[in-house]
C-alpha cells in the first residue's frame, strides 16, 4: 500500500505564475497559509476531510487569491511558488 503523505511530499515543486495563471482563471488555485504544511492540506483534500478543510477556510488559512494578488502576479509572471497538484486544485504557497 502506498503512503499518501510521502507520495504527495515528492510532488511538491516550484512553479512560476505563468504556469499557474490558467488554473487561477478557473478558480483552481488555492493559497495555503504559512501556518499550514502544504502536504497536510493535500492529504486532507485527497482524503476528503471536509471538516478539517472547512476549519482552515474559516480561519483564513486556505483561500483563493485576491484580485490584487492576481493583478500583481500577472505583472510578474516569473513569480515563484511552492506548489502541489491535488486534482482539481493546485495548492500554492508564495515563495519556494
C-alpha positions as CSV (number, residue, x, y, z in Angstrom):
1,X,0.0,0.0,0.0
2,X,1.2,3.5,-0.9
3,X,2.0,6.1,1.7
4,X,-0.1,9.1,0.6
5,X,1.8,11.7,2.6
6,X,5.2,10.5,1.2
7,X,3.8,10.4,-2.3
8,X,2.4,13.9,-2.1
9,X,5.6,15.2,-0.5
10,X,7.5,14.0,-3.5
11,X,5.1,16.0,-5.8
12,X,5.7,19.4,-4.1
13,X,7.7,21.5,-6.5
14,X,8.4,25.1,-7.6
15,X,6.1,26.7,-10.2
16,X,6.1,30.1,-11.7
17,X,3.0,32.2,-12.1
18,X,2.9,31.9,-15.9
19,X,2.2,28.1,-15.4
20,X,-0.3,28.7,-12.6
21,X,-2.3,31.5,-14.1
22,X,-4.5,29.3,-16.4
23,X,-5.6,27.3,-13.3
24,X,-6.3,30.6,-11.4
25,X,-8.5,31.6,-14.2
26,X,-10.7,28.6,-13.5
27,X,-10.6,29.2,-9.7
28,X,-8.5,26.1,-9.1
29,X,-5.5,27.8,-7.3
30,X,-5.8,27.7,-3.5
31,X,-3.3,29.7,-1.4
32,X,-2.0,27.8,1.7
33,X,-1.3,30.0,4.7
34,X,2.1,29.9,6.4
35,X,0.6,28.1,9.4
36,X,-0.2,25.0,7.3
37,X,2.0,22.4,5.7
38,X,1.1,22.2,2.0
39,X,1.4,18.3,2.2
40,X,-1.0,18.2,5.2
41,X,-3.5,20.2,3.1
42,X,-3.0,17.9,0.1
43,X,-3.7,14.8,2.4
44,X,-6.8,16.4,3.8
45,X,-8.2,17.2,0.3
46,X,-7.3,13.8,-1.0
47,X,-8.9,12.1,1.9
48,X,-12.0,14.4,1.6
49,X,-11.6,15.6,5.2
50,X,-14.3,18.2,4.8
51,X,-14.4,19.2,8.5
52,X,-10.7,20.0,8.7
53,X,-10.6,21.8,5.3
54,X,-13.6,23.9,6.2
55,X,-12.0,24.9,9.5
56,X,-8.9,26.0,7.6
57,X,-11.0,28.0,5.2
58,X,-13.0,29.6,8.1
59,X,-9.7,30.5,9.8
60,X,-8.3,32.1,6.6
61,X,-5.5,29.6,6.2
62,X,-6.9,28.4,2.8
63,X,-8.3,30.8,0.3
64,X,-8.4,31.8,-3.3
65,X,-6.0,34.7,-4.4
66,X,-7.5,38.2,-4.2
67,X,-7.9,40.3,-7.3
68,X,-5.0,42.4,-6.1
69,X,-2.7,39.4,-5.8
70,X,-3.8,38.2,-9.2
71,X,-3.0,41.6,-10.8
72,X,0.4,41.7,-9.1
73,X,1.3,38.2,-10.2
74,X,0.0,38.7,-13.8
75,X,2.5,41.6,-13.9
76,X,5.3,39.3,-12.7
77,X,4.8,36.0,-14.5
78,X,8.2,34.7,-13.1
79,X,7.0,34.9,-9.5
80,X,7.8,31.6,-7.9
81,X,5.5,29.5,-5.7
82,X,5.8,26.1,-3.9
83,X,3.0,24.1,-5.5
84,X,1.2,20.8,-5.1
85,X,-1.3,19.5,-7.6
86,X,-4.3,17.7,-5.9
87,X,-6.9,17.5,-8.7
88,X,-8.9,19.5,-9.4
89,X,-6.9,22.1,-7.4
90,X,-3.3,23.5,-7.3
91,X,-2.2,24.3,-3.8
92,X,0.4,27.1,-3.7
93,X,2.4,29.0,-1.2
94,X,4.2,32.2,-2.1
95,X,8.0,31.7,-2.1
96,X,9.8,28.4,-2.6
